Amino acid sequence: MSEPSDPPRLLRLTCPPTLGPYVEEEVRSLGFDPESTDRTGVEIRGTMADAMMLNLRLRTALHVLQRFADVRARDAEAMYEGAVRLPWERVIASDGYVSVTSTVSNDTITNSMFPNVRLKDAIVDRINSVAGRRPDSGPRSDRAVVHMYWNDDRCRIYLDTSGRKLSDRGYRRIPTRAPMRESLAAAVLMETGYDASQPLVIPMCGSGTIAIEAALIATGRVPGLLRGNFGFMHLLTFDETAWGQARLAAKKLRHARPCPPIIATDIDQEAVEASRRNAITAGVEHLIDFRVCDFADTPLPDQPGIILLHGEYGQRLGGDELAGTYRRMGDFFKQSCPGWGGFVFTSRDWATSVGLRASRRVPFMNADIDCRLLRYELYEGKGVS
Ligand SMILES: C[S@@+](CC[C@H](N)C(=O)[O-])C[C@H]1O[C@@H](n2cnc3c(N)ncnc32)[C@H](O)[C@@H]1O
């Protein structure tokens, strides 16, 4: 029997540290049964058509990697020898372009770029020997991308079907100070329980990432439809018909059901303007009520919902001023938000500064900063739990 044209293979869905469980939840809701989950990824079996669908739909992952081969290699020369025997000509065009990324933990490697260079050499040498021409190579992540995960003598080589990070949705053209990566914003919303059945209020909205991610969720817009370039498009195995079907299925998830209000405010007029423009790019500006004001003056809808403040961490700010801001967040929750689910996202260092007892403290990494999502139960009439 001949091999099916798109057989299931191991797919590794990578994510920033701490987001593994959220990727797993997303993947399960899409009908997959993960083989494993760790801090930085989830492994499933799936076809390239599945990989396309996951690239379109996953909100919390960074890359969808498809296993290409495993190589046993003690050092870079052994890795080259193993990799040059692989059938690269089946996946990368001789007149194409390839870049190599890697995560390496091998004590013979002292220069982190060297494994990438040797794997790139193996790929282009193999294609040259078969096709008489070598593809170009370099650092661009918007063409074919190969990723290597090398631990001791075990080297797993993947095709990166995403290319650029999936968190680069393409809508955040105007960043402001300390923005939150889109995948983290989506995971934080999942952790709050946001499901678009309740109002959402985001004071301190910065560049608007959390509000925009919420509006995408609320209207069934999948993030991958916002961008037109993925790594799989630059592989010889790219099936344009299957891609068209995946896009069509993703478009059908979009709906126009009215959703409860999403309100985003910031004290900085430029931040609010940037948020509004980013929301326009994402196609959700009409769903978000933007205002310039102090967080404590944010208008709250009558029906309680979720209120989430992403405060500054103060590396470069005066400590006293920021301490006052965090204390005011606690006062605001107590006085103005009874009945609401109150959340503060901040660094671990500032996590005790709100002055209220948190009912949950969920760890997240924001880039390399150890952070917490703090949950406060703001009971009606009785104050805080
Ligand atoms: C860490 S940033 C939020 C980043 C945002 N989540 C994003 O992804 O872009 C904190 C924001 O709080 C705003 N801010 C600081 N003090 C404020 C106050 N008293 N009232 C309202 N916003 C304030 C800042 O202007 C800044 O945009």
The ligand as a Tripos MOL2 file, in Angstrom:
@<TRIPOS>MOLECULE
LIG
   27    29     1     0     0
SMALL
NO_CHARGES

@<TRIPOS>ATOM
      1 C1          1.9090   47.3920   31.7120 C.3       1 LIG1
      2 S1          1.0910   48.5890   30.7570 S.3       1 LIG1
      3 C2         -0.2710   47.6760   30.0870 C.3       1 LIG1
      4 C3          0.1300   46.9350   28.8620 C.3       1 LIG1
      5 C4         -1.0170   46.3150   28.1010 C.3       1 LIG1
      6 N1         -1.5660   45.1440   28.7620 N.3       1 LIG1
      7 C5         -0.5760   45.9700   26.6820 C.2       1 LIG1
      8 O1         -0.5680   44.7900   26.3130 O.co2     1 LIG1
      9 O2         -0.1670   46.8640   25.9510 O.co2     1 LIG1
     10 C6          0.3500   49.5940   31.9700 C.3       1 LIG1
     11 C7         -0.4820   50.7700   31.4520 C.3       1 LIG1
     12 O3         -1.0590   51.4300   32.5840 O.3       1 LIG1
     13 C8         -1.2300   52.7950   32.2610 C.3       1 LIG1
     14 N2         -1.4090   53.5540   33.5280 N.ar      1 LIG1
     15 C9         -0.4960   53.8610   34.4610 C.ar      1 LIG1
     16 N3         -1.0900   54.5210   35.4880 N.ar      1 LIG1
     17 C10        -2.4090   54.6110   35.1940 C.ar      1 LIG1
     18 C11        -3.5340   55.1510   35.8790 C.ar      1 LIG1
     19 N4         -3.4230   55.7630   37.0640 N.pl3     1 LIG1
     20 N5         -4.7610   55.0320   35.2970 N.ar      1 LIG1
     21 C12        -4.8870   54.4340   34.0800 C.ar      1 LIG1
     22 N6         -3.8430   53.9160   33.3870 N.ar      1 LIG1
     23 C13        -2.6170   53.9900   33.9490 C.ar      1 LIG1
     24 C14         0.0160   53.1430   31.4690 C.3       1 LIG1
     25 O4         -0.2150   54.2880   30.6470 O.3       1 LIG1
     26 C15         0.2740   51.8450   30.6880 C.3       1 LIG1
     27 O5         -0.2780   51.9630   29.3950 O.3       1 LIG1
@<TRIPOS>BOND
     1     1     2 1
     2     2     3 1
     3     2    10 1
     4     3     4 1
     5     4     5 1
     6     5     6 1
     7     5     7 1
     8     7     8 2
     9     7     9 1
    10    10    11 1
    11    11    12 1
    12    11    26 1
    13    12    13 1
    14    13    14 1
    15    13    24 1
    16    14    15 ar
    17    14    23 ar
    18    15    16 ar
    19    16    17 ar
    20    17    18 ar
    21    17    23 ar
    22    18    19 1
    23    18    20 ar
    24    20    21 ar
    25    21    22 ar
    26    22    23 ar
    27    24    25 1
    28    24    26 1
    29    26    27 1
@<TRIPOS>SUBSTRUCTURE
     1 LIG1         1 GROUP 0 **** ****
